[in-house]
Amino acid sequence: MVSEVGDIDRFSSGKAFVSYIGLDPVIKQSGNMTRGLSISKKGNKHLRRTFYHLAKNLIANTEKYRNKYEKMKRGGEK
């Protein structure tokens, strides 16, 4: 992560870092059509892939995060 990011303090907030990675949520719109929420994918693809796999691993192997993920999928707590 350090080789991809450098000094983490250069980001003004956690949201700025999430945006840099490309994991910030966006809504796809075109004319009158609105499609679902997805990630922007505009940032660093190497870090995005790393954080994605870390999250999948946590969900698969840690009950606490698996339960939280399932709750979020059902539209519950964030």
N, C-alpha and C positions, 0 to 999 in steps of 0.2 A: 504494500500500500504506500509506503514512504517513497518508493521510486516513482510511482505514478502521480502522487499528490504533491510531494515536497513538503513545505511547511503548512501544516493544517491550520495554523493561526491566520493564514491569508484569507480564510473564509469568514465573513462577517457573522454567520449564523449556521446552525445545523441545516436549515432550509437551503442556504446557498451551497453547502456541500452536497446535499441530496440532488440539487439541480445540476451540479458539476458532474455527478455520477450518471445522471440521466434517469433517476428513479422518481422524479417528481411527476405527480399525476396530471394528465391532460384529458380534456374532452374533445373528441373528434367531431367537427362540425363542417358541413358543406351545404350552403343554401339553407333550406328548411330541414335538412336531415341532421340529426344528432345521434352519434353512436356512443357506445359506452365509454367508461373511464379506462384509461390505460396509462402506461408510463411514457414519458416523452422520448426516451432513447436518444436524446440530443447530446449527451455527455460522453464521458470516458467509457468506452465499451469494455475495456479490461476490468475496470473497477466494478462496473455494473454486473458483469458476468460473475465476478468473485462474490459480491454481496448477494446475488441471486442464489448461488450455490450454497453459501453459508446459511441463508434463510431456509432453503429446502432441507438442508442437513439438520438444522435445529428443529424444524417442524417434524421431521421423520424420526428423530432420535430423542427428543425431550418432551415429556408429557405436558409440562407447563406451556410450552410454546405451541404444541399441537392443539391443546384445548383452546388457547387464545385464537389460533388460526381458524379453527372450526367455528368458534363463536363469531368471529368477524365475517366469515363466509355466510353465516345465517343472517347477517345484518345486525348483529348485536354490538357489544362493546368494541371500542376502537383502541 
